[in-house]
């Protein structure tokens, strides 16, 4: 399979984030992704897009969240870019700390780190990149 790239631009509203499942379903069909890999991509991309829209762009519908998915034989590289001021992962509370266990928020970054094979924040935290390896 040759390298394939898929792109999606979303206004920063929750309604726009609802386009992610159809986007991932389309990628799954075009690239023959198995259900487990597709499910992980869906979960991680949904989390990354929600963070970009909610925290990065602060639900400002004039700001855009940009998604790029690059598929090759060996891996999936996903990037999500927002127009916010940036993010410092070191300032994120530990969701496993006792005082945070009952909070209903704050697990997204942890989830992204745990389920992806690689994860980086680039451009001052306005671009998230994660990798899923294909077996």
C-alpha positions in Angstrom: 0.0 0.0 0.0 1.3 3.4 -0.8 1.2 6.2 1.8 -2.3 7.8 2.0 -3.2 11.1 3.7 -6.6 12.2 4.9 -7.5 15.6 6.1 -10.4 17.1 8.0 -11.0 20.7 9.1 -13.5 21.4 11.9 -15.0 24.5 13.3 -14.6 24.5 17.1 -18.0 23.3 18.2 -19.1 20.0 19.7 -21.3 19.4 16.7 -18.3 19.5 14.4 -16.5 16.9 16.5 -19.3 14.5 15.7 -17.8 14.2 12.2 -14.8 12.2 13.5 -16.6 8.8 13.5 -17.5 9.0 9.9 -14.1 10.3 9.0 -12.4 7.3 10.7 -15.0 4.8 9.2 -14.0 6.2 5.7 -10.3 5.7 6.5 -10.9 2.2 7.8 -12.7 1.2 4.6 -10.2 2.8 2.2 -7.1 1.4 4.1 -8.4 -2.0 5.3 -7.8 -1.2 8.9 -8.8 -4.0 11.3 -11.5 -3.2 13.9 -9.1 -3.0 16.8 -6.8 -0.5 15.2 -9.7 1.5 13.8 -11.3 1.6 17.3 -8.1 2.9 18.9 -7.8 5.5 16.1 -11.4 6.6 16.7 -10.9 6.9 20.5 -7.7 8.7 20.3 -8.7 11.0 17.5 -12.0 11.9 19.2 -10.1 12.8 22.4 -7.5 14.8 20.6 -10.2 16.7 18.5 -12.3 17.4 21.6 -9.3 18.7 23.4 -8.4 21.0 20.5 -11.9 22.3 20.2 -12.6 22.7 23.9 -9.3 23.6 25.5 -7.2 24.9 22.5 -9.8 26.9 20.6 -12.0 27.4 23.7 -15.2 26.5 21.7 -14.7 29.6 19.4 -16.5 28.6 16.2 -14.3 31.0 14.2 -11.3 28.9 15.0 -10.4 25.7 13.2 -9.1 22.4 14.4 -7.2 20.6 11.6 -6.7 16.9 11.5 -4.3 15.0 9.3 -4.0 11.2 9.2 -1.1 9.6 7.4 -1.4 5.8 6.7 1.4 3.6 5.6 2.0 -0.1 5.8 3.8 0.2 9.1 2.0 2.9 11.0 -0.7 5.6 11.3 0.5 9.1 12.2 -2.2 11.5 13.3 -1.9 15.2 14.0 -4.4 17.5 15.4 -3.7 21.3 15.3 -5.6 24.0 17.1 -5.4 27.8 17.0 -5.0 28.2 20.8 -2.2 29.6 22.9 -0.6 26.2 23.5 -0.4 23.6 26.2 2.2 22.5 28.6 1.8 18.8 29.4 3.9 19.1 32.5 1.2 21.3 34.0 -1.4 18.5 33.6 -2.7 17.0 36.8 -1.9 13.3 37.3 -5.3 11.5 36.8 -4.1 8.6 38.9 -3.4 10.7 41.9 -5.8 10.0 44.7 -7.2 13.6 44.7 -8.0 13.3 41.0 -9.6 9.8 40.9 -13.1 11.0 41.2 -12.9 13.9 38.9 -14.9 13.6 35.7 -12.3 15.3 33.6 -8.6 15.3 33.0 -7.9 11.8 31.6 -7.6 12.6 27.9 -3.9 13.2 27.8 -3.3 10.2 30.0 -5.4 8.1 27.6 -3.6 9.4 24.6 -0.2 8.5 26.1 -1.3 5.0 27.2 -3.0 3.9 24.0 -0.7 5.3 21.4 2.7 4.0 20.5 4.2 7.5 20.4 2.8 10.9 21.4 4.3 14.4 21.1 3.2 18.0 21.6 4.6 20.2 18.9 4.5 24.0 18.1 4.2 25.0 21.8 1.4 22.5 22.4 -0.9 23.6 19.6 -0.2 20.5 17.6 -0.6 17.0 19.0 1.0 14.1 17.1 0.3 10.4 17.9 1.4 7.2 16.2 -0.3 3.8 16.1 1.9 1.0 14.8 0.4 -1.5 12.3 1.3 -5.1 12.9 
